Amino acid sequence: MSTPTTTPPHGGPSVGRSRALNGTLSLRPRGLWLVTSLELRQRLRSVRWYVALVVWTLVLLAIGALGLAPTLYTAQWEGLEPVAAMIFSLQIVLVLFAMLLVVPALSAGSINGDRSAGTLATLQASLLSPLEIVLGKLLAGFLTGLVFLLLALPSVVPIAILGGIGPLYFLRTVVVIVLLTLCVTAVGLGLSAVTQRQLGSVVLAYVIVFGVTVVLPIAWGSSAIFLQQEREVTRYYSSSSDVTGSGECVAETATVDTSRIDLSLPLLWGNPVVLLAEAAPPMPERYWADESENLDVLRMVRTGVHTAATVAHPAHANHCDPDEAGYPEDLAEVPNRPVWPMGLGLWLIGGGTSLAVAVWRLAVPIRRLGAGTRIA
């Protein structure tokens, strides 16, 4: 039903047309920045905000120093680069986990917290549109998360340089953390819009993060017990010849039970650690023969996930060197099946849906309110 318009005397503008400028989906840069600045000022007034930033920076610096201290103390400079590369991967995973702990607490109580304090109705009664209010709160929470990420860089960048981490590798990891921060902030806003109590929305946000990060990987690992398939597999092994002494590739065919964990791999699509590992460069097939390759946690996780995605491919049963006699030339290479497009797509869909729900819940007039809901 369209909103009726009222024409005042003396040919003034109609009320309906002026209200159309304040529609649910209207977006003005001035209104967006007004909500963002208000949210940021509320956080800056709290002393706990500065204490949290200082503690965050000192803890990350201490972790990096403790990780490199044994190598620096023994002066084993030739072993510094691989150790630093491993510490970098562990520290960037720690930064990701810390962001997943900080961001829900910042965003999941934004809307229902203002509703409980009686300040949300003031924003809704102003010329600000619901979209401006939601996006302003989203931008404020996102910028707050970026502050924590920027303060983590002084402890991560030196270790990345010592570990020989390439600039593209480092930049990709930062981009993944930034995108996940944005999506988790949006999900927290959606939960704060549909729940009445601030504590309930924060707990739900942590439950979602914990479920995607811990519970679903456990469910994926447990699925290997049930997804058993009996297949005929031809495996190729290296065997030395007694006459020439040279290596020879020998084929053995047997019927074995294979765990089709590739069928349940969608459970890992949205895992933040898996998405972060997708930013790492691939490991060469024989990385142990290349002294310039440094092994780290992210590269191992990336290789493991890609192997699980193609677990039934026959090339995984080939353990021979290409220069050996009888090497199976007809085996195709293992296809590259990245996980990040599906995982990032799921997070973007979840974040976009959460924002749409939040805008819908802030639209006025409100059709239905829960029991005990405070208006102003």
Summary of the structure (lengths in Angstrom):
residues: 376
radius of gyration: 27.4
end to end distance: 27.8
largest distance: 110.9
contacts: 1121
relative contact order: 0.12
helix: 64%
strand: 7%
